[in-house]
Amino acid sequence: MTTNTFQREFILNAKEADALAEALENSRRVDIKLKRKAEYITDSEKIHAELDDVFKKLGPVTE
């Protein structure tokens, strides 16, 4: 088995670097709180039922 390594070089000018630094300094920390106990689901019917519940709570999709 082989793996490929992808590498990309980003070049920023001074204005972009300043904007990125400011964005990082001013970003807010997000605390995630679970509202219910997490569980590992393997049954496909239960997975579909859970996803249906999630999508019903989101409401209709508008474009």
DSSP file (Angstrom, degrees, kcal/mol; ACC not computed):
  #  RESIDUE AA STRUCTURE BP1 BP2  ACC     N-H-->O    O-->H-N    N-H-->O    O-->H-N    TCO  KAPPA ALPHA  PHI   PSI    X-CA   Y-CA   Z-CA
    1    1 A M              0   0    0      0, 0.0     2,-0.3     0, 0.0     0, 0.0   0.000 360.0 360.0 360.0 132.0    0.0    0.0    0.0
    2    2 A T        -     0   0    0      2,-0.0     2,-0.4     0, 0.0     0, 0.0  -0.848 360.0-153.0-113.5 152.5    1.3    3.4   -0.9
    3    3 A T        -     0   0    0     -2,-0.3     2,-0.4     2,-0.0     0, 0.0  -0.951   9.5-141.0-122.1 145.3    0.4    6.8    0.4
    4    4 A N        -     0   0    0     -2,-0.4     2,-0.5     2,-0.0    -2,-0.0  -0.862   9.3-147.5-104.7 139.0    0.7   10.0   -1.4
    5    5 A T        -     0   0    0     -2,-0.4     2,-0.5     2,-0.0    -2,-0.0  -0.919  10.4-161.6-107.2 127.4    1.7   13.2    0.4
    6    6 A F        -     0   0    0     -2,-0.5     2,-0.4     2,-0.0    -2,-0.0  -0.907   9.3-177.0-109.5 135.3    0.3   16.5   -0.9
    7    7 A Q        -     0   0    0     -2,-0.5     2,-0.4     2,-0.0    -2,-0.0  -0.992   4.6-171.4-133.6 138.6    1.9   19.7    0.0
    8    8 A R        -     0   0    0     -2,-0.4     2,-0.5     2,-0.0    -2,-0.0  -0.992  13.7-143.9-132.7 138.7    0.8   23.2   -0.8
    9    9 A E        -     0   0    0     -2,-0.4     2,-0.5     2,-0.0    -2,-0.0  -0.877  11.3-158.2-103.8 129.8    2.7   26.5   -0.3
   10   10 A F        -     0   0    0     -2,-0.5     2,-0.6     2,-0.0    -2,-0.0  -0.919   3.1-164.3-108.2 128.6    0.8   29.6    0.7
   11   11 A I        -     0   0    0     -2,-0.5     2,-0.4     0, 0.0    -2,-0.0  -0.957   9.6-172.6-114.6 120.8    2.3   33.0    0.0
   12   12 A L        -     0   0    0     -2,-0.6     2,-0.1     4,-0.0    -2,-0.0  -0.881  16.2-138.2-113.1 141.8    0.8   35.9    1.8
   13   13 A N     >  -     0   0    0     -2,-0.4     4,-2.5     1,-0.1     5,-0.2  -0.410  39.4 -95.2 -85.3 175.7    1.5   39.5    1.3
   14   14 A A  H  > S+     0   0    0      1,-0.2     4,-2.4     2,-0.2     5,-0.2   0.881 124.2  51.1 -61.6 -40.4    1.8   41.8    4.4
   15   15 A K  H  > S+     0   0    0      2,-0.2     4,-2.2     1,-0.2    -1,-0.2   0.922 112.7  45.4 -64.9 -44.0   -1.8   43.0    4.2
   16   16 A E  H  > S+     0   0    0      2,-0.2     4,-2.4     1,-0.2    -2,-0.2   0.887 112.3  51.8 -66.3 -38.9   -3.2   39.4    4.1
   17   17 A A  H  X S+     0   0    0     -4,-2.5     4,-2.4     2,-0.2    -2,-0.2   0.905 110.2  48.6 -64.8 -41.7   -0.8   38.3    6.9
   18   18 A D  H  X S+     0   0    0     -4,-2.4     4,-2.5     2,-0.2    -2,-0.2   0.913 111.7  49.5 -63.6 -42.6   -2.0   41.1    9.1
   19   19 A A  H  X S+     0   0    0     -4,-2.2     4,-2.2     2,-0.2    -2,-0.2   0.899 112.0  48.4 -64.3 -40.7   -5.7   40.3    8.4
   20   20 A L  H  X S+     0   0    0     -4,-2.4     4,-2.3     2,-0.2    -2,-0.2   0.921 111.9  48.9 -65.5 -44.0   -5.1   36.6    9.2
   21   21 A A  H  X S+     0   0    0     -4,-2.4     4,-2.2     1,-0.2    -2,-0.2   0.907 112.2  48.7 -62.1 -42.4   -3.2   37.5   12.4
   22   22 A E  H  X S+     0   0    0     -4,-2.5     4,-2.1     2,-0.2    -1,-0.2   0.904 110.1  51.3 -64.7 -41.1   -6.0   39.8   13.5
   23   23 A A  H  X S+     0   0    0     -4,-2.2     4,-0.6     1,-0.2    -2,-0.2   0.906 111.5  47.7 -62.6 -41.7   -8.7   37.2   12.7
   24   24 A L  H >< S+     0   0    0     -4,-2.3     3,-0.6     1,-0.2    -1,-0.2   0.895 112.9  48.3 -66.6 -39.6   -6.9   34.6   14.8
   25   25 A E  H 3< S+     0   0    0     -4,-2.2    -1,-0.2     1,-0.2    -2,-0.2   0.839 116.5  42.6 -68.9 -32.9   -6.4   37.0   17.7
   26   26 A N  H 3< S+     0   0    0     -4,-2.1    -1,-0.2    -5,-0.2    -2,-0.2   0.381  85.3 117.2 -98.2   4.0  -10.1   38.1   17.7
   27   27 A S    <<  -     0   0    0     -4,-0.6     2,-0.3    -3,-0.6    -3,-0.0  -0.456  61.9-127.1 -74.0 146.7  -11.7   34.7   17.2
   28   28 A R        -     0   0    0     -2,-0.1     2,-0.3     1,-0.0    -1,-0.1  -0.677  16.9-115.7 -94.9 146.6  -13.9   33.5   20.0
   29   29 A R        -     0   0    0     -2,-0.3     2,-0.5     1,-0.0    -1,-0.0  -0.601  27.1-146.7 -76.7 138.9  -13.6   30.2   21.7
   30   30 A V        -     0   0    0     -2,-0.3     2,-0.6     2,-0.0    -1,-0.0  -0.943   5.5-157.9-112.6 122.1  -16.6   27.9   21.2
   31   31 A D        -     0   0    0     -2,-0.5     2,-0.5     2,-0.0    -2,-0.0  -0.876  10.4-150.3 -98.3 124.7  -17.7   25.6   24.0
   32   32 A I        -     0   0    0     -2,-0.6     2,-0.5     2,-0.0    -2,-0.0  -0.831  11.4-168.8 -98.0 126.9  -19.7   22.6   22.7
   33   33 A K        -     0   0    0     -2,-0.5     2,-0.3     2,-0.0    -2,-0.0  -0.967  16.3-136.1-118.1 126.7  -22.2   21.2   25.2
   34   34 A L        -     0   0    0     -2,-0.5     3,-0.1     1,-0.1     4,-0.0  -0.629   7.8-161.6 -80.3 135.4  -23.9   17.9   24.5
   35   35 A K  S    S+     0   0    0     -2,-0.3     2,-0.3     1,-0.1    -1,-0.1   0.638  75.6  20.7 -91.6 -16.2  -27.7   17.9   25.3
   36   36 A R  S    S-     0   0    0      0, 0.0    -1,-0.1     0, 0.0     2,-0.1  -0.974  96.2 -80.7-147.2 163.0  -27.9   14.1   25.4
   37   37 A K        -     0   0    0     -2,-0.3     2,-0.2     1,-0.1    -2,-0.0  -0.365  46.9-122.6 -65.1 136.4  -25.6   11.2   26.0
   38   38 A A        -     0   0    0     -2,-0.1     2,-0.3    -4,-0.0    -1,-0.1  -0.538  32.0-173.8 -78.3 145.6  -23.7   10.1   22.9
   39   39 A E        -     0   0    0     -2,-0.2     2,-0.6     2,-0.0     0, 0.0  -0.983  28.0-118.0-140.8 153.6  -24.1    6.5   21.7
   40   40 A Y        -     0   0    0     -2,-0.3     2,-0.5     2,-0.0    -2,-0.0  -0.821  32.4-163.0 -92.9 117.0  -22.5    4.3   19.1
   41   41 A I        +     0   0    0     -2,-0.6    -2,-0.0     1,-0.1     3,-0.0  -0.886  24.5 162.2-108.4 127.5  -25.2    3.2   16.5
   42   42 A T        +     0   0    0     -2,-0.5     2,-0.5     5,-0.0    -1,-0.1   0.594  49.0  96.8-114.2 -19.0  -24.6    0.3   14.2
   43   43 A D     >  -     0   0    0      1,-0.2     4,-2.1     2,-0.0     3,-0.2  -0.624  64.2-149.3 -77.8 121.9  -28.2   -0.5   13.1
   44   44 A S  H  > S+     0   0    0     -2,-0.5     4,-2.4     1,-0.2     5,-0.2   0.845  95.1  54.6 -63.5 -34.7  -28.8    1.2    9.7
   45   45 A E  H  > S+     0   0    0      1,-0.2     4,-2.1     2,-0.2    -1,-0.2   0.906 109.7  47.1 -65.3 -39.6  -32.6    1.7   10.4
   46   46 A K  H  > S+     0   0    0      2,-0.2     4,-2.5    -3,-0.2    -2,-0.2   0.880 110.2  53.5 -68.8 -36.8  -31.8    3.5   13.6
   47   47 A I  H  X S+     0   0    0     -4,-2.1     4,-2.4     2,-0.2    -2,-0.2   0.937 110.3  46.8 -61.2 -46.8  -29.2    5.6   11.9
   48   48 A H  H  X S+     0   0    0     -4,-2.4     4,-2.5     1,-0.2    -2,-0.2   0.883 111.2  51.9 -63.5 -38.7  -31.8    6.7    9.3
   49   49 A A  H  X S+     0   0    0     -4,-2.1     4,-2.0     2,-0.2    -1,-0.2   0.915 110.4  48.5 -64.0 -42.5  -34.4    7.4   12.0
   50   50 A E  H  X S+     0   0    0     -4,-2.5     4,-2.0     1,-0.2    -2,-0.2   0.919 112.4  48.2 -63.4 -43.7  -31.9    9.6   13.8
   51   51 A L  H  X S+     0   0    0     -4,-2.4     4,-2.6     1,-0.2     5,-0.2   0.890 108.3  54.6 -65.3 -38.9  -31.0   11.5   10.6
   52   52 A D  H  X S+     0   0    0     -4,-2.5     4,-2.1     1,-0.2    -1,-0.2   0.912 107.7  50.6 -59.1 -42.1  -34.7   12.0    9.8
   53   53 A D  H  X S+     0   0    0     -4,-2.0     4,-1.8     2,-0.2    -1,-0.2   0.904 110.2  49.6 -61.6 -42.0  -35.2   13.5   13.2
   54   54 A V  H  X S+     0   0    0     -4,-2.0     4,-1.4     1,-0.2    -2,-0.2   0.941 112.2  46.7 -63.1 -47.5  -32.3   15.9   12.6
   55   55 A F  H  X S+     0   0    0     -4,-2.6     4,-1.2     1,-0.2    -1,-0.2   0.830 108.8  55.0 -68.3 -31.1  -33.5   17.0    9.2
   56   56 A K  H  < S+     0   0    0     -4,-2.1    -1,-0.2    -5,-0.2     3,-0.2   0.889 107.5  50.6 -66.1 -37.4  -37.1   17.5   10.5
   57   57 A K  H  < S+     0   0    0     -4,-1.8    -2,-0.2     1,-0.2    -1,-0.2   0.819 106.1  56.1 -69.1 -30.0  -35.7   19.9   13.2
   58   58 A L  H  < S-     0   0    0     -4,-1.4    -1,-0.2     1,-0.2    -2,-0.2   0.792 102.6-145.2 -72.7 -27.2  -33.8   21.8   10.6
   59   59 A G     <  -     0   0    0     -4,-1.2    -1,-0.2    -3,-0.2    -2,-0.1  -0.274  38.9 -23.7  89.0-179.1  -36.9   22.5    8.6
   60   60 A P        -     0   0    0      0, 0.0     2,-0.5     0, 0.0    -4,-0.0  -0.280  64.5-116.0 -69.5 151.7  -37.4   22.8    4.8
   61   61 A V        -     0   0    0      2,-0.0     2,-0.4    -2,-0.0    -2,-0.1  -0.742  31.0-167.7 -87.7 128.5  -34.5   23.6    2.5
   62   62 A T              0   0    0     -2,-0.5     0, 0.0     1,-0.1     0, 0.0  -0.944 360.0 360.0-117.9 141.9  -34.9   26.9    0.7
   63   63 A E              0   0    0     -2,-0.4    -1,-0.1     0, 0.0    -2,-0.0   0.389 360.0 360.0-113.7 360.0  -32.7   28.0   -2.2
